[in-house]
């Protein structure tokens, strides 16, 4: 093979390797696009759902439903993660009456709500009232105000430069990761049920039989013959005195 032929062979080999690498990257992106989101990129609902479900180590293998909870997630790459969060009570279908819209940016208020629920404080947030401490309190959806207050108390969110929360603004991947880290939601640990034991429960050992106390001895029947016994037909016996004077 001449030099020109060798160069062609090398170029073909390089091209083949590039195609393999690109194909692998494309496949990985199709399966896990959330892994390719940059820190400064706006994160979508589907991407955040995938990140949170993984953080909580939720069971996604059997999470997919037929029909799905939201019609617009059917066949979506994040469907199993979204359904797992629904099953865990972290996503409430009532919050999305028009569909989940997994490819749209998630808002700051939505993330706060999901993280508070992931910490098991859903009921607390629903029963919490008051002012959030942010100047744009009126922009916070009424159903989300309790979650914002609890989230602030827990340190999930804090003060801002302008004193506003901007609850309905999109969030970057970096900010979402920061909020999740501050929330520090713990993976759910199911309590294992105690397996039924085939070994019968041993009965209590027999209590020792108490030794019966010795019955009192009957008083001997008196016999006549003592002093001053009177006549033989008397019914009482007076024994001789034992003391000496």
C-alpha positions as CSV (number, residue, x, y, z in Angstrom):
1,X,0.0,0.0,0.0
2,X,1.4,3.4,-1.0
3,X,1.5,6.4,1.2
4,X,-1.6,7.9,-0.3
5,X,-3.6,4.8,0.4
6,X,-2.4,4.7,4.0
7,X,-3.6,8.3,4.5
8,X,-7.0,7.4,3.2
9,X,-7.2,4.4,5.6
10,X,-6.3,6.6,8.6
11,X,-8.8,9.3,7.6
12,X,-11.5,6.6,7.3
13,X,-10.6,5.2,10.7
14,X,-10.7,8.7,12.3
15,X,-14.0,9.4,10.6
16,X,-15.5,6.1,11.9
17,X,-14.3,6.9,15.5
18,X,-15.8,10.4,15.3
19,X,-19.1,8.9,14.1
20,X,-19.1,6.4,17.0
21,X,-18.3,9.0,19.6
22,X,-21.0,11.4,18.2
23,X,-23.5,8.6,18.0
24,X,-22.8,7.6,21.6
25,X,-23.1,11.2,22.8
26,X,-26.3,11.7,20.9
27,X,-27.8,8.5,22.4
28,X,-26.8,9.6,25.8
29,X,-28.4,12.9,25.3
30,X,-31.6,11.3,24.1
31,X,-31.7,9.1,27.1
32,X,-30.5,11.6,29.8
33,X,-30.7,15.2,28.5
34,X,-30.7,16.5,32.0
35,X,-27.0,15.5,32.3
36,X,-26.1,17.9,29.5
37,X,-27.7,21.0,31.0
38,X,-25.1,23.7,31.8
39,X,-25.1,25.5,35.2
40,X,-26.2,28.7,33.5
41,X,-28.8,27.1,31.3
42,X,-32.5,27.4,32.2
43,X,-33.8,24.1,33.5
44,X,-37.1,22.6,32.3
45,X,-39.7,20.8,34.4
46,X,-38.7,17.5,33.0
47,X,-35.0,18.0,33.7
48,X,-35.7,19.1,37.2
49,X,-38.0,16.2,37.8
50,X,-35.3,13.8,36.7
51,X,-32.7,15.4,38.9
52,X,-35.0,15.4,42.0
53,X,-36.2,11.8,41.5
54,X,-32.5,10.7,41.2
55,X,-31.6,12.7,44.3
56,X,-34.3,11.0,46.3
57,X,-33.5,7.6,44.7
58,X,-37.2,7.1,43.9
59,X,-38.3,3.9,42.2
60,X,-38.8,4.7,38.5
61,X,-38.9,1.2,37.2
62,X,-42.6,0.7,37.8
63,X,-43.6,4.3,37.9
64,X,-45.0,4.6,34.4
65,X,-48.8,4.4,34.2
66,X,-51.3,3.7,31.4
67,X,-52.8,6.1,30.9
68,X,-50.2,8.6,32.2
69,X,-51.0,11.1,34.9
70,X,-50.5,13.9,32.3
71,X,-51.3,13.3,28.7
72,X,-48.4,15.5,27.5
73,X,-45.8,13.3,29.2
74,X,-46.8,10.1,27.4
75,X,-43.6,8.7,25.8
76,X,-41.5,11.7,27.0
77,X,-38.0,10.8,28.2
78,X,-38.7,12.2,31.7
79,X,-42.1,10.4,32.0
80,X,-40.9,7.8,34.6
81,X,-39.3,10.5,36.8
82,X,-42.4,12.7,36.7
83,X,-44.6,9.7,37.6
84,X,-42.3,8.7,40.4
85,X,-42.6,12.2,41.9
86,X,-46.4,12.0,41.5
87,X,-46.4,8.7,43.3
88,X,-44.3,10.2,46.1
89,X,-46.7,13.1,46.6
90,X,-44.1,15.7,45.4
91,X,-45.9,16.6,42.3
92,X,-49.6,17.3,42.7
93,X,-51.6,16.8,39.4
94,X,-54.0,19.5,40.7
95,X,-51.3,22.0,40.3
96,X,-51.1,21.4,36.5
97,X,-54.7,21.2,35.2
98,X,-53.6,22.0,31.7
99,X,-50.8,19.5,31.6
100,X,-47.3,19.3,33.0
101,X,-45.5,20.7,30.0
102,X,-42.2,19.0,30.7
103,X,-40.2,20.9,28.2
104,X,-41.1,24.3,29.5
105,X,-38.9,26.1,32.1
106,X,-39.8,25.4,35.7
107,X,-40.4,28.4,38.0
108,X,-38.8,29.3,41.3
109,X,-42.1,28.8,43.1
110,X,-42.6,25.4,41.6
111,X,-39.1,24.2,42.8
112,X,-39.7,25.6,46.3
113,X,-43.0,23.7,46.4
114,X,-41.5,20.4,45.3
115,X,-38.6,20.7,47.7
116,X,-40.8,21.5,50.7
117,X,-42.9,18.4,49.8
118,X,-39.8,16.3,49.4
119,X,-38.9,17.2,53.0
120,X,-42.3,16.0,54.2
121,X,-43.7,19.4,55.1
122,X,-46.6,19.5,52.7
123,X,-49.3,19.7,55.4
124,X,-47.3,22.3,57.4
125,X,-47.0,24.5,54.3
126,X,-50.7,24.2,53.5
127,X,-51.5,25.4,57.1
128,X,-49.0,28.2,57.1
129,X,-50.2,31.8,56.6
130,X,-48.5,35.2,56.8
131,X,-46.1,37.3,54.9
132,X,-43.2,35.7,53.1
133,X,-40.9,38.7,53.8
134,X,-40.4,39.4,50.1
135,X,-41.4,42.7,48.5
136,X,-43.2,40.9,45.7
137,X,-45.5,39.0,48.0
138,X,-48.5,39.8,45.7
139,X,-46.7,37.9,42.8
140,X,-46.6,34.7,44.8
141,X,-49.5,32.4,43.9
142,X,-51.9,32.1,46.8
143,X,-51.5,28.3,47.0
144,X,-47.7,28.7,47.1
145,X,-47.3,31.3,49.9
146,X,-47.2,28.8,52.7
147,X,-44.5,26.8,50.8
148,X,-42.4,29.9,50.3
149,X,-42.6,30.8,54.1
150,X,-41.7,27.2,55.1
151,X,-38.9,27.1,52.4
152,X,-37.5,30.4,53.7
153,X,-37.6,29.1,57.3
154,X,-35.8,25.9,56.2
155,X,-33.1,27.9,54.4
156,X,-34.0,26.6,50.9
157,X,-34.3,30.2,49.8
158,X,-32.9,33.4,51.4
159,X,-32.6,37.1,51.0
160,X,-32.1,38.7,47.5
161,X,-30.4,41.8,46.3
162,X,-33.6,43.6,45.5
163,X,-35.7,42.0,48.3
164,X,-37.9,40.2,45.8
165,X,-38.4,36.4,45.2
166,X,-39.4,36.6,41.5
167,X,-41.5,33.4,42.1
168,X,-42.6,33.1,38.5
169,X,-39.3,33.5,36.8
170,X,-37.4,30.6,35.2
171,X,-34.5,29.1,37.1
172,X,-31.0,28.0,36.0
173,X,-29.6,24.6,36.5
174,X,-27.0,26.0,38.9
175,X,-29.7,27.7,41.1
176,X,-31.9,24.6,41.1
177,X,-28.9,22.5,42.3
178,X,-28.2,25.1,45.0
179,X,-31.7,25.1,46.3
180,X,-31.9,21.3,46.2
181,X,-28.6,21.1,48.2
182,X,-29.9,23.5,50.8
183,X,-33.1,21.6,51.1
184,X,-31.1,18.4,51.5
185,X,-34.1,16.0,51.0
186,X,-33.3,12.5,52.1
187,X,-34.1,9.4,50.1
188,X,-37.1,7.6,51.3
189,X,-36.2,4.5,53.3
190,X,-39.1,2.0,53.4
191,X,-39.6,0.3,56.7
192,X,-39.2,-3.5,56.0
193,X,-42.0,-5.6,57.3
194,X,-41.1,-8.3,59.7
195,X,-41.3,-11.7,58.0
196,X,-43.6,-14.2,59.5
197,X,-41.7,-16.7,61.6
198,X,-42.3,-20.4,61.3
199,X,-40.9,-20.9,64.8
200,X,-43.7,-21.0,67.3
201,X,-43.5,-18.5,70.2
202,X,-42.2,-20.5,73.2
203,X,-44.6,-20.6,76.0
204,X,-43.6,-19.2,79.3
205,X,-41.7,-21.8,81.4
206,X,-43.8,-23.4,84.1
207,X,-43.7,-21.6,87.3
208,X,-42.2,-23.6,90.1
209,X,-44.9,-25.1,92.3
210,X,-44.7,-23.4,95.7
211,X,-43.9,-25.8,98.6
212,X,-47.1,-26.0,100.7
213,X,-46.6,-24.8,104.2
214,X,-46.7,-27.5,106.8
215,X,-50.3,-27.8,108.2
216,X,-50.8,-27.0,111.8
217,X,-50.7,-30.1,113.9
218,X,-53.9,-30.9,115.7
219,X,-54.0,-30.3,119.4
220,X,-53.6,-33.7,121.2
221,X,-56.8,-34.9,122.7
222,X,-56.4,-34.4,126.5
223,X,-56.5,-37.5,128.6
224,X,-57.7,-37.6,132.2
225,X,-55.3,-38.0,135.0
226,X,-54.1,-34.6,135.8
227,X,-54.2,-33.2,139.3
228,X,-57.5,-31.8,140.5
229,X,-59.2,-33.5,137.7
230,X,-62.4,-33.9,139.5
231,X,-64.4,-37.0,138.9
232,X,-63.7,-39.3,136.0
233,X,-66.7,-38.1,134.1
234,X,-65.5,-34.6,133.8
235,X,-65.0,-33.1,130.4
236,X,-62.0,-30.8,131.1
237,X,-58.4,-31.7,131.9
238,X,-56.1,-29.4,133.8
239,X,-52.5,-30.4,133.5
240,X,-50.2,-30.3,136.5
241,X,-48.5,-27.0,136.9
242,X,-44.9,-27.0,135.6
243,X,-43.6,-24.2,137.8
244,X,-42.1,-24.9,141.2
245,X,-42.5,-22.5,144.1
